[in-house]
Amino acid sequence: MNNLQLLAFSFKNPEPIIDDFYVKDGSLLIAENPQKPTTLM
């Protein structure tokens, strides 16, 4: 496969904007309430 074929394949098979494989369960690092910071903040 050459570079042009690979580029054409990439356009035909785009990846989703948010991939479930990379999404983790849990809370965000940012506190939902700014008055109550998390331990990381």
PDB file of all heavy atoms in Angstrom:
ATOM      1  N   MET A   1       0.858  -1.181   0.000  1.00  0.00           N
ATOM      2  CA  MET A   1       0.000   0.000   0.000  1.00  0.00           C
ATOM      3  C   MET A   1       0.900   1.240   0.000  1.00  0.00           C
ATOM      4  O   MET A   1       1.793   1.357   0.827  1.00  0.00           O
ATOM      5  CB  MET A   1      -0.895  -0.027   1.246  1.00  0.00           C
ATOM      6  CG  MET A   1      -1.864   1.126   1.308  1.00  0.00           C
ATOM      7  SD  MET A   1      -2.978   1.137   2.734  1.00  0.00           S
ATOM      8  CE  MET A   1      -4.079  -0.173   2.356  1.00  0.00           C
ATOM      9  N   ASN A   2       0.666   2.137  -0.930  1.00  0.00           N
ATOM     10  CA  ASN A   2       1.474   3.348  -0.966  1.00  0.00           C
ATOM     11  C   ASN A   2       0.772   4.467  -0.177  1.00  0.00           C
ATOM     12  O   ASN A   2      -0.321   4.287   0.346  1.00  0.00           O
ATOM     13  CB  ASN A   2       1.780   3.778  -2.408  1.00  0.00           C
ATOM     14  CG  ASN A   2       0.541   4.189  -3.174  1.00  0.00           C
ATOM     15  OD1 ASN A   2      -0.410   4.714  -2.614  1.00  0.00           O
ATOM     16  ND2 ASN A   2       0.544   3.956  -4.472  1.00  0.00           N
ATOM     17  N   ASN A   3       1.414   5.617  -0.098  1.00  0.00           N
ATOM     18  CA  ASN A   3       0.899   6.711   0.714  1.00  0.00           C
ATOM     19  C   ASN A   3      -0.460   7.221   0.237  1.00  0.00           C
ATOM     20  O   ASN A   3      -1.331   7.551   1.049  1.00  0.00           O
ATOM     21  CB  ASN A   3       1.897   7.861   0.755  1.00  0.00           C
ATOM     22  CG  ASN A   3       3.115   7.526   1.574  1.00  0.00           C
ATOM     23  OD1 ASN A   3       3.088   6.594   2.375  1.00  0.00           O
ATOM     24  ND2 ASN A   3       4.192   8.266   1.374  1.00  0.00           N
ATOM     25  N   LEU A   4      -0.664   7.301  -1.069  1.00  0.00           N
ATOM     26  CA  LEU A   4      -1.948   7.787  -1.586  1.00  0.00           C
ATOM     27  C   LEU A   4      -3.071   6.805  -1.291  1.00  0.00           C
ATOM     28  O   LEU A   4      -4.194   7.211  -0.961  1.00  0.00           O
ATOM     29  CB  LEU A   4      -1.850   8.053  -3.088  1.00  0.00           C
ATOM     30  CG  LEU A   4      -0.995   9.254  -3.485  1.00  0.00           C
ATOM     31  CD1 LEU A   4      -0.910   9.366  -5.005  1.00  0.00           C
ATOM     32  CD2 LEU A   4      -1.550  10.528  -2.890  1.00  0.00           C
ATOM     33  N   GLN A   5      -2.786   5.533  -1.363  1.00  0.00           N
ATOM     34  CA  GLN A   5      -3.796   4.524  -1.031  1.00  0.00           C
ATOM     35  C   GLN A   5      -4.130   4.581   0.460  1.00  0.00           C
ATOM     36  O   GLN A   5      -5.285   4.463   0.852  1.00  0.00           O
ATOM     37  CB  GLN A   5      -3.294   3.123  -1.392  1.00  0.00           C
ATOM     38  CG  GLN A   5      -3.198   2.883  -2.879  1.00  0.00           C
ATOM     39  CD  GLN A   5      -2.478   1.580  -3.188  1.00  0.00           C
ATOM     40  OE1 GLN A   5      -1.536   1.204  -2.500  1.00  0.00           O
ATOM     41  NE2 GLN A   5      -2.926   0.903  -4.243  1.00  0.00           N
ATOM     42  N   LEU A   6      -3.126   4.767   1.272  1.00  0.00           N
ATOM     43  CA  LEU A   6      -3.341   4.874   2.709  1.00  0.00           C
ATOM     44  C   LEU A   6      -4.165   6.114   3.050  1.00  0.00           C
ATOM     45  O   LEU A   6      -5.069   6.064   3.885  1.00  0.00           O
ATOM     46  CB  LEU A   6      -1.996   4.913   3.438  1.00  0.00           C
ATOM     47  CG  LEU A   6      -2.041   4.974   4.949  1.00  0.00           C
ATOM     48  CD1 LEU A   6      -2.780   3.777   5.529  1.00  0.00           C
ATOM     49  CD2 LEU A   6      -0.630   5.037   5.521  1.00  0.00           C
ATOM     50  N   LEU A   7      -3.887   7.213   2.403  1.00  0.00           N
ATOM     51  CA  LEU A   7      -4.658   8.442   2.612  1.00  0.00           C
ATOM     52  C   LEU A   7      -6.110   8.241   2.194  1.00  0.00           C
ATOM     53  O   LEU A   7      -7.035   8.627   2.918  1.00  0.00           O
ATOM     54  CB  LEU A   7      -4.023   9.601   1.836  1.00  0.00           C
ATOM     55  CG  LEU A   7      -4.700  10.956   1.997  1.00  0.00           C
ATOM     56  CD1 LEU A   7      -4.646  11.425   3.443  1.00  0.00           C
ATOM     57  CD2 LEU A   7      -4.051  11.977   1.072  1.00  0.00           C
ATOM     58  N   ALA A   8      -6.345   7.634   1.048  1.00  0.00           N
ATOM     59  CA  ALA A   8      -7.703   7.372   0.582  1.00  0.00           C
ATOM     60  C   ALA A   8      -8.433   6.441   1.553  1.00  0.00           C
ATOM     61  O   ALA A   8      -9.606   6.650   1.876  1.00  0.00           O
ATOM     62  CB  ALA A   8      -7.679   6.762  -0.811  1.00  0.00           C
ATOM     63  N   PHE A   9      -7.742   5.420   2.049  1.00  0.00           N
ATOM     64  CA  PHE A   9      -8.332   4.507   3.026  1.00  0.00           C
ATOM     65  C   PHE A   9      -8.702   5.253   4.306  1.00  0.00           C
ATOM     66  O   PHE A   9      -9.771   5.032   4.892  1.00  0.00           O
ATOM     67  CB  PHE A   9      -7.345   3.379   3.344  1.00  0.00           C
ATOM     68  CG  PHE A   9      -7.839   2.431   4.391  1.00  0.00           C
ATOM     69  CD1 PHE A   9      -8.691   1.397   4.058  1.00  0.00           C
ATOM     70  CD2 PHE A   9      -7.454   2.586   5.712  1.00  0.00           C
ATOM     71  CE1 PHE A   9      -9.163   0.527   5.024  1.00  0.00           C
ATOM     72  CE2 PHE A   9      -7.917   1.728   6.682  1.00  0.00           C
ATOM     73  CZ  PHE A   9      -8.778   0.685   6.346  1.00  0.00           C
ATOM     74  N   SER A  10      -7.836   6.172   4.745  1.00  0.00           N
ATOM     75  CA  SER A  10      -8.093   6.940   5.960  1.00  0.00           C
ATOM     76  C   SER A  10      -9.335   7.817   5.822  1.00  0.00           C
ATOM     77  O   SER A  10     -10.111   7.966   6.760  1.00  0.00           O
ATOM     78  CB  SER A  10      -6.887   7.813   6.310  1.00  0.00           C
ATOM     79  OG  SER A  10      -5.766   7.008   6.566  1.00  0.00           O
ATOM     80  N   PHE A  11      -9.519   8.411   4.649  1.00  0.00           N
ATOM     81  CA  PHE A  11     -10.705   9.242   4.418  1.00  0.00           C
ATOM     82  C   PHE A  11     -11.982   8.407   4.388  1.00  0.00           C
ATOM     83  O   PHE A  11     -13.032   8.845   4.831  1.00  0.00           O
ATOM     84  CB  PHE A  11     -10.582  10.038   3.118  1.00  0.00           C
ATOM     85  CG  PHE A  11      -9.717  11.257   3.246  1.00  0.00           C
ATOM     86  CD1 PHE A  11      -8.652  11.448   2.384  1.00  0.00           C
ATOM     87  CD2 PHE A  11      -9.960  12.218   4.215  1.00  0.00           C
ATOM     88  CE1 PHE A  11      -7.841  12.577   2.494  1.00  0.00           C
ATOM     89  CE2 PHE A  11      -9.166  13.344   4.334  1.00  0.00           C
ATOM     90  CZ  PHE A  11      -8.100  13.525   3.472  1.00  0.00           C
ATOM     91  N   LYS A  12     -11.888   7.204   3.883  1.00  0.00           N
ATOM     92  CA  LYS A  12     -13.069   6.330   3.804  1.00  0.00           C
ATOM     93  C   LYS A  12     -13.415   5.691   5.140  1.00  0.00           C
ATOM     94  O   LYS A  12     -14.539   5.241   5.334  1.00  0.00           O
ATOM     95  CB  LYS A  12     -12.832   5.235   2.767  1.00  0.00           C
ATOM     96  CG  LYS A  12     -12.800   5.740   1.351  1.00  0.00           C
ATOM     97  CD  LYS A  12     -12.538   4.606   0.377  1.00  0.00           C
ATOM     98  CE  LYS A  12     -12.407   5.121  -1.041  1.00  0.00           C
ATOM     99  NZ  LYS A  12     -12.035   4.061  -1.976  1.00  0.00           N
ATOM    100  N   ASN A  13     -12.460   5.635   6.059  1.00  0.00           N
ATOM    101  CA  ASN A  13     -12.650   4.969   7.348  1.00  0.00           C
ATOM    102  C   ASN A  13     -12.227   5.882   8.503  1.00  0.00           C
ATOM    103  O   ASN A  13     -11.263   5.587   9.210  1.00  0.00           O
ATOM    104  CB  ASN A  13     -11.832   3.671   7.389  1.00  0.00           C
ATOM    105  CG  ASN A  13     -12.241   2.726   6.299  1.00  0.00           C
ATOM    106  OD1 ASN A  13     -13.313   2.158   6.336  1.00  0.00           O
ATOM    107  ND2 ASN A  13     -11.383   2.560   5.305  1.00  0.00           N
ATOM    108  N   PRO A  14     -12.948   6.982   8.717  1.00  0.00           N
ATOM    109  CA  PRO A  14     -12.547   7.900   9.793  1.00  0.00           C
ATOM    110  C   PRO A  14     -12.798   7.290  11.173  1.00  0.00           C
ATOM    111  O   PRO A  14     -13.677   6.444  11.341  1.00  0.00           O
ATOM    112  CB  PRO A  14     -13.434   9.118   9.566  1.00  0.00           C
ATOM    113  CG  PRO A  14     -14.647   8.563   8.905  1.00  0.00           C
ATOM    114  CD  PRO A  14     -14.165   7.428   8.050  1.00  0.00           C
ATOM    115  N   GLU A  15     -12.006   7.710  12.133  1.00  0.00           N
ATOM    116  CA  GLU A  15     -12.210   7.271  13.507  1.00  0.00           C
ATOM    117  C   GLU A  15     -13.249   8.187  14.149  1.00  0.00           C
ATOM    118  O   GLU A  15     -13.370   9.354  13.789  1.00  0.00           O
ATOM    119  CB  GLU A  15     -10.897   7.346  14.286  1.00  0.00           C
ATOM    120  CG  GLU A  15      -9.885   6.337  13.806  1.00  0.00           C
ATOM    121  CD  GLU A  15      -8.772   6.123  14.821  1.00  0.00           C
ATOM    122  OE1 GLU A  15      -8.964   6.480  15.997  1.00  0.00           O
ATOM    123  OE2 GLU A  15      -7.735   5.600  14.421  1.00  0.00           O
ATOM    124  N   PRO A  16     -13.997   7.656  15.128  1.00  0.00           N
ATOM    125  CA  PRO A  16     -14.984   8.501  15.812  1.00  0.00           C
ATOM    126  C   PRO A  16     -14.291   9.602  16.608  1.00  0.00           C
ATOM    127  O   PRO A  16     -13.134   9.454  17.023  1.00  0.00           O
ATOM    128  CB  PRO A  16     -15.718   7.529  16.736  1.00  0.00           C
ATOM    129  CG  PRO A  16     -14.834   6.350  16.862  1.00  0.00           C
ATOM    130  CD  PRO A  16     -13.994   6.293  15.622  1.00  0.00           C
ATOM    131  N   ILE A  17     -15.003  10.697  16.836  1.00  0.00           N
ATOM    132  CA  ILE A  17     -14.426  11.814  17.581  1.00  0.00           C
ATOM    133  C   ILE A  17     -14.113  11.377  19.012  1.00  0.00           C
ATOM    134  O   ILE A  17     -13.058  11.677  19.543  1.00  0.00           O
ATOM    135  CB  ILE A  17     -15.379  13.024  17.564  1.00  0.00           C
ATOM    136  CG1 ILE A  17     -15.485  13.562  16.143  1.00  0.00           C
ATOM    137  CG2 ILE A  17     -14.905  14.109  18.510  1.00  0.00           C
ATOM    138  CD1 ILE A  17     -16.485  14.665  15.952  1.00  0.00           C
ATOM    139  N   ILE A  18     -15.048  10.667  19.622  1.00  0.00           N
ATOM    140  CA  ILE A  18     -14.827  10.129  20.967  1.00  0.00           C
ATOM    141  C   ILE A  18     -14.895   8.616  20.868  1.00  0.00           C
ATOM    142  O   ILE A  18     -15.931   8.050  20.564  1.00  0.00           O
ATOM    143  CB  ILE A  18     -15.872  10.653  21.963  1.00  0.00           C
ATOM    144  CG1 ILE A  18     -15.775  12.175  22.067  1.00  0.00           C
ATOM    145  CG2 ILE A  18     -15.690   9.999  23.320  1.00  0.00           C
ATOM    146  CD1 ILE A  18     -16.826  12.794  22.959  1.00  0.00           C
ATOM    147  N   ASP A  19     -13.784   7.976  21.115  1.00  0.00           N
ATOM    148  CA  ASP A  19     -13.699   6.526  21.043  1.00  0.00           C
ATOM    149  C   ASP A  19     -13.922   5.949  22.432  1.00  0.00           C
ATOM    150  O   ASP A  19     -13.239   6.324  23.388  1.00  0.00           O
ATOM    151  CB  ASP A  19     -12.331   6.117  20.505  1.00  0.00           C
ATOM    152  CG  ASP A  19     -12.238   4.640  20.157  1.00  0.00           C
ATOM    153  OD1 ASP A  19     -13.091   3.858  20.624  1.00  0.00           O
ATOM    154  OD2 ASP A  19     -11.321   4.276  19.418  1.00  0.00           O
ATOM    155  N   ASP A  20     -14.893   5.049  22.578  1.00  0.00           N
ATOM    156  CA  ASP A  20     -15.198   4.455  23.878  1.00  0.00           C
ATOM    157  C   ASP A  20     -14.007   3.725  24.476  1.00  0.00           C
ATOM    158  O   ASP A  20     -13.909   3.570  25.697  1.00  0.00           O
ATOM    159  CB  ASP A  20     -16.377   3.481  23.764  1.00  0.00           C
ATOM    160  CG  ASP A  20     -17.679   4.199  23.475  1.00  0.00           C
ATOM    161  OD1 ASP A  20     -17.792   5.389  23.828  1.00  0.00           O
ATOM    162  OD2 ASP A  20     -18.591   3.560  22.907  1.00  0.00           O
ATOM    163  N   PHE A  21     -13.079   3.282  23.655  1.00  0.00           N
ATOM    164  CA  PHE A  21     -11.896   2.580  24.149  1.00  0.00           C
ATOM    165  C   PHE A  21     -11.028   3.484  25.018  1.00  0.00           C
ATOM    166  O   PHE A  21     -10.370   3.033  25.947  1.00  0.00           O
ATOM    167  CB  PHE A  21     -11.071   2.054  22.972  1.00  0.00           C
ATOM    168  CG  PHE A  21      -9.869   1.266  23.389  1.00  0.00           C
ATOM    169  CD1 PHE A  21      -9.993  -0.037  23.866  1.00  0.00           C
ATOM    170  CD2 PHE A  21      -8.603   1.817  23.315  1.00  0.00           C
ATOM    171  CE1 PHE A  21      -8.877  -0.762  24.262  1.00  0.00           C
ATOM    172  CE2 PHE A  21      -7.483   1.095  23.705  1.00  0.00           C
ATOM    173  CZ  PHE A  21      -7.631  -0.203  24.176  1.00  0.00           C
ATOM    174  N   TYR A  22     -11.035   4.788  24.730  1.00  0.00           N
ATOM    175  CA  TYR A  22     -10.183   5.721  25.451  1.00  0.00           C
ATOM    176  C   TYR A  22     -10.899   6.458  26.579  1.00  0.00           C
ATOM    177  O   TYR A  22     -10.279   7.250  27.276  1.00  0.00           O
ATOM    178  CB  TYR A  22      -9.585   6.756  24.488  1.00  0.00           C
ATOM    179  CG  TYR A  22      -8.682   6.131  23.473  1.00  0.00           C
ATOM    180  CD1 TYR A  22      -9.066   5.992  22.152  1.00  0.00           C
ATOM    181  CD2 TYR A  22      -7.429   5.667  23.832  1.00  0.00           C
ATOM    182  CE1 TYR A  22      -8.232   5.406  21.218  1.00  0.00           C
ATOM    183  CE2 TYR A  22      -6.588   5.076  22.907  1.00  0.00           C
ATOM    184  CZ  TYR A  22      -6.995   4.962  21.611  1.00  0.00           C
ATOM    185  OH  TYR A  22      -6.172   4.386  20.694  1.00  0.00           O
ATOM    186  N   VAL A  23     -12.192   6.222  26.748  1.00  0.00           N
ATOM    187  CA  VAL A  23     -12.965   6.900  27.790  1.00  0.00           C
ATOM    188  C   VAL A  23     -12.939   6.048  29.046  1.00  0.00           C
ATOM    189  O   VAL A  23     -13.232   4.861  29.016  1.00  0.00           O
ATOM    190  CB  VAL A  23     -14.422   7.129  27.320  1.00  0.00           C
ATOM    191  CG1 VAL A  23     -15.240   7.765  28.427  1.00  0.00           C
ATOM    192  CG2 VAL A  23     -14.441   8.004  26.086  1.00  0.00           C
ATOM    193  N   LYS A  24     -12.596   6.649  30.184  1.00  0.00           N
ATOM    194  CA  LYS A  24     -12.530   5.943  31.450  1.00  0.00           C
ATOM    195  C   LYS A  24     -13.726   6.338  32.318  1.00  0.00           C
ATOM    196  O   LYS A  24     -14.189   7.468  32.264  1.00  0.00           O
ATOM    197  CB  LYS A  24     -11.241   6.281  32.191  1.00  0.00           C
ATOM    198  CG  LYS A  24      -9.997   5.798  31.481  1.00  0.00           C
ATOM    199  CD  LYS A  24      -8.774   6.098  32.295  1.00  0.00           C
ATOM    200  CE  LYS A  24      -7.538   5.592  31.592  1.00  0.00           C
ATOM    201  NZ  LYS A  24      -6.324   5.833  32.365  1.00  0.00           N
ATOM    202  N   ASP A  25     -14.167   5.395  33.122  1.00  0.00           N
ATOM    203  CA  ASP A  25     -15.216   5.696  34.083  1.00  0.00           C
ATOM    204  C   ASP A  25     -14.615   6.450  35.260  1.00  0.00           C
ATOM    205  O   ASP A  25     -13.441   6.301  35.580  1.00  0.00           O
ATOM    206  CB  ASP A  25     -15.856   4.400  34.592  1.00  0.00           C
ATOM    207  CG  ASP A  25     -16.631   3.668  33.512  1.00  0.00           C
ATOM    208  OD1 ASP A  25     -17.120   4.337  32.585  1.00  0.00           O
ATOM    209  OD2 ASP A  25     -16.738   2.433  33.593  1.00  0.00           O
ATOM    210  N   GLY A  26     -15.430   7.249  35.905  1.00  0.00           N
ATOM    211  CA  GLY A  26     -14.961   7.972  37.082  1.00  0.00           C
ATOM    212  C   GLY A  26     -15.240   9.446  36.965  1.00  0.00           C
ATOM    213  O   GLY A  26     -15.856   9.919  36.003  1.00  0.00           O
ATOM    214  N   SER A  27     -14.798  10.175  37.946  1.00  0.00           N
ATOM    215  CA  SER A  27     -15.052  11.606  37.966  1.00  0.00           C
ATOM    216  C   SER A  27     -13.928  12.361  37.258  1.00  0.00           C
ATOM    217  O   SER A  27     -12.831  11.843  37.082  1.00  0.00           O
ATOM    218  CB  SER A  27     -15.185  12.096  39.403  1.00  0.00           C
ATOM    219  OG  SER A  27     -13.980  11.860  40.094  1.00  0.00           O
ATOM    220  N   LEU A  28     -14.230  13.577  36.932  1.00  0.00           N
ATOM    221  CA  LEU A  28     -13.237  14.431  36.290  1.00  0.00           C
ATOM    222  C   LEU A  28     -12.271  14.984  37.325  1.00  0.00           C
ATOM    223  O   LEU A  28     -12.547  14.983  38.527  1.00  0.00           O
ATOM    224  CB  LEU A  28     -13.931  15.601  35.586  1.00  0.00           C
ATOM    225  CG  LEU A  28     -14.861  15.250  34.435  1.00  0.00           C
ATOM    226  CD1 LEU A  28     -15.601  16.490  33.974  1.00  0.00           C
ATOM    227  CD2 LEU A  28     -14.059  14.670  33.297  1.00  0.00           C
ATOM    228  N   LEU A  29     -11.136  15.447  36.867  1.00  0.00           N
ATOM    229  CA  LEU A  29     -10.179  16.074  37.775  1.00  0.00           C
ATOM    230  C   LEU A  29     -10.695  17.411  38.276  1.00  0.00           C
ATOM    231  O   LEU A  29     -10.328  17.865  39.340  1.00  0.00           O
ATOM    232  CB  LEU A  29      -8.831  16.278  37.071  1.00  0.00           C
ATOM    233  CG  LEU A  29      -8.103  15.020  36.617  1.00  0.00           C
ATOM    234  CD1 LEU A  29      -6.829  15.402  35.909  1.00  0.00           C
ATOM    235  CD2 LEU A  29      -7.820  14.094  37.763  1.00  0.00           C
ATOM    236  N   ILE A  30     -11.549  18.029  37.494  1.00  0.00           N
ATOM    237  CA  ILE A  30     -12.101  19.327  37.851  1.00  0.00           C
ATOM    238  C   ILE A  30     -13.295  19.098  38.767  1.00  0.00           C
ATOM    239  O   ILE A  30     -14.125  18.232  38.519  1.00  0.00           O
ATOM    240  CB  ILE A  30     -12.557  20.093  36.590  1.00  0.00           C
ATOM    241  CG1 ILE A  30     -11.417  20.159  35.580  1.00  0.00           C
ATOM    242  CG2 ILE A  30     -13.056  21.478  36.943  1.00  0.00           C
ATOM    243  CD1 ILE A  30     -11.851  20.600  34.209  1.00  0.00           C
ATOM    244  N   ALA A  31     -13.398  19.873  39.814  1.00  0.00           N
ATOM    245  CA  ALA A  31     -14.523  19.744  40.735  1.00  0.00           C
ATOM    246  C   ALA A  31     -15.801  20.237  40.064  1.00  0.00           C
ATOM    247  O   ALA A  31     -15.781  21.212  39.319  1.00  0.00           O
ATOM    248  CB  ALA A  31     -14.255  20.539  42.005  1.00  0.00           C
ATOM    249  N   GLU A  32     -16.903  19.527  40.333  1.00  0.00           N
ATOM    250  CA  GLU A  32     -18.185  19.988  39.796  1.00  0.00           C
ATOM    251  C   GLU A  32     -18.594  21.293  40.461  1.00  0.00           C
ATOM    252  O   GLU A  32     -19.223  22.144  39.854  1.00  0.00           O
ATOM    253  CB  GLU A  32     -19.247  18.921  40.013  1.00  0.00           C
ATOM    254  CG  GLU A  32     -18.997  17.685  39.170  1.00  0.00           C
ATOM    255  CD  GLU A  32     -20.045  16.604  39.400  1.00  0.00           C
ATOM    256  OE1 GLU A  32     -21.074  16.895  40.054  1.00  0.00           O
ATOM    257  OE2 GLU A  32     -19.835  15.486  38.924  1.00  0.00           O
ATOM    258  N   ASN A  33     -18.227  21.451  41.724  1.00  0.00           N
ATOM    259  CA  ASN A  33     -18.528  22.675  42.471  1.00  0.00           C
ATOM    260  C   ASN A  33     -17.210  23.412  42.720  1.00  0.00           C
ATOM    261  O   ASN A  33     -16.344  22.909  43.431  1.00  0.00           O
ATOM    262  CB  ASN A  33     -19.206  22.314  43.803  1.00  0.00           C
ATOM    263  CG  ASN A  33     -19.584  23.535  44.606  1.00  0.00           C
ATOM    264  OD1 ASN A  33     -19.211  24.652  44.282  1.00  0.00           O
ATOM    265  ND2 ASN A  33     -20.312  23.304  45.688  1.00  0.00           N
ATOM    266  N   PRO A  34     -17.046  24.612  42.173  1.00  0.00           N
ATOM    267  CA  PRO A  34     -15.769  25.345  42.361  1.00  0.00           C
ATOM    268  C   PRO A  34     -15.472  25.681  43.819  1.00  0.00           C
ATOM    269  O   PRO A  34     -14.333  25.899  44.185  1.00  0.00           O
ATOM    270  CB  PRO A  34     -15.947  26.612  41.543  1.00  0.00           C
ATOM    271  CG  PRO A  34     -17.204  26.462  40.781  1.00  0.00           C
ATOM    272  CD  PRO A  34     -17.957  25.311  41.320  1.00  0.00           C
ATOM    273  N   GLN A  35     -16.499  25.704  44.661  1.00  0.00           N
ATOM    274  CA  GLN A  35     -16.296  26.011  46.077  1.00  0.00           C
ATOM    275  C   GLN A  35     -15.726  24.815  46.843  1.00  0.00           C
ATOM    276  O   GLN A  35     -15.224  24.954  47.938  1.00  0.00           O
ATOM    277  CB  GLN A  35     -17.621  26.448  46.717  1.00  0.00           C
ATOM    278  CG  GLN A  35     -18.258  27.643  46.036  1.00  0.00           C
ATOM    279  CD  GLN A  35     -17.337  28.850  45.990  1.00  0.00           C
ATOM    280  OE1 GLN A  35     -16.634  29.141  46.954  1.00  0.00           O
ATOM    281  NE2 GLN A  35     -17.330  29.558  44.863  1.00  0.00           N
ATOM    282  N   LYS A  36     -15.816  23.590  46.253  1.00  0.00           N
ATOM    283  CA  LYS A  36     -15.313  22.382  46.893  1.00  0.00           C
ATOM    284  C   LYS A  36     -14.281  21.729  45.967  1.00  0.00           C
ATOM    285  O   LYS A  36     -14.614  20.867  45.172  1.00  0.00           O
ATOM    286  CB  LYS A  36     -16.461  21.397  47.160  1.00  0.00           C
ATOM    287  CG  LYS A  36     -17.493  21.897  48.124  1.00  0.00           C
ATOM    288  CD  LYS A  36     -18.641  20.919  48.184  1.00  0.00           C
ATOM    289  CE  LYS A  36     -18.742  20.330  49.557  1.00  0.00           C
ATOM    290  NZ  LYS A  36     -19.820  19.343  49.673  1.00  0.00           N
ATOM    291  N   PRO A  37     -13.031  22.159  46.029  1.00  0.00           N
ATOM    292  CA  PRO A  37     -12.011  21.601  45.126  1.00  0.00           C
ATOM    293  C   PRO A  37     -11.709  20.138  45.446  1.00  0.00           C
ATOM    294  O   PRO A  37     -11.878  19.677  46.567  1.00  0.00           O
ATOM    295  CB  PRO A  37     -10.798  22.485  45.376  1.00  0.00           C
ATOM    296  CG  PRO A  37     -11.013  23.077  46.721  1.00  0.00           C
ATOM    297  CD  PRO A  37     -12.493  23.157  46.927  1.00  0.00           C
ATOM    298  N   THR A  38     -11.247  19.430  44.451  1.00  0.00           N
ATOM    299  CA  THR A  38     -10.833  18.040  44.646  1.00  0.00           C
ATOM    300  C   THR A  38      -9.435  18.019  45.254  1.00  0.00           C
ATOM    301  O   THR A  38      -8.756  19.054  45.324  1.00  0.00           O
ATOM    302  CB  THR A  38     -10.807  17.275  43.304  1.00  0.00           C
ATOM    303  OG1 THR A  38      -9.826  17.868  42.463  1.00  0.00           O
ATOM    304  CG2 THR A  38     -12.158  17.293  42.625  1.00  0.00           C
ATOM    305  N   THR A  39      -8.977  16.840  45.684  1.00  0.00           N
ATOM    306  CA  THR A  39      -7.644  16.745  46.287  1.00  0.00           C
ATOM    307  C   THR A  39      -6.551  17.065  45.277  1.00  0.00           C
ATOM    308  O   THR A  39      -5.470  17.508  45.647  1.00  0.00           O
ATOM    309  CB  THR A  39      -7.424  15.340  46.869  1.00  0.00           C
ATOM    310  OG1 THR A  39      -7.621  14.381  45.846  1.00  0.00           O
ATOM    311  CG2 THR A  39      -8.368  15.055  48.016  1.00  0.00           C
ATOM    312  N   LEU A  40      -6.817  16.833  44.004  1.00  0.00           N
ATOM    313  CA  LEU A  40      -5.825  17.137  42.976  1.00  0.00           C
ATOM    314  C   LEU A  40      -5.720  18.626  42.681  1.00  0.00           C
ATOM    315  O   LEU A  40      -4.716  19.098  42.187  1.00  0.00           O
ATOM    316  CB  LEU A  40      -6.138  16.378  41.684  1.00  0.00           C
ATOM    317  CG  LEU A  40      -5.979  14.876  41.758  1.00  0.00           C
ATOM    318  CD1 LEU A  40      -6.457  14.234  40.457  1.00  0.00           C
ATOM    319  CD2 LEU A  40      -4.548  14.500  42.025  1.00  0.00           C
ATOM    320  N   MET A  41      -6.794  19.348  42.978  1.00  0.00           N
ATOM    321  CA  MET A  41      -6.777  20.787  42.718  1.00  0.00           C
ATOM    322  C   MET A  41      -6.001  21.480  43.825  1.00  0.00           C
ATOM    323  O   MET A  41      -5.423  22.488  43.685  1.00  0.00           O
ATOM    324  CB  MET A  41      -8.194  21.342  42.633  1.00  0.00           C
ATOM    325  CG  MET A  41      -8.926  20.843  41.397  1.00  0.00           C
ATOM    326  SD  MET A  41     -10.650  21.284  41.352  1.00  0.00           S
ATOM    327  CE  MET A  41     -10.587  23.041  41.224  1.00  0.00           C
TER     328      MET A  41
END
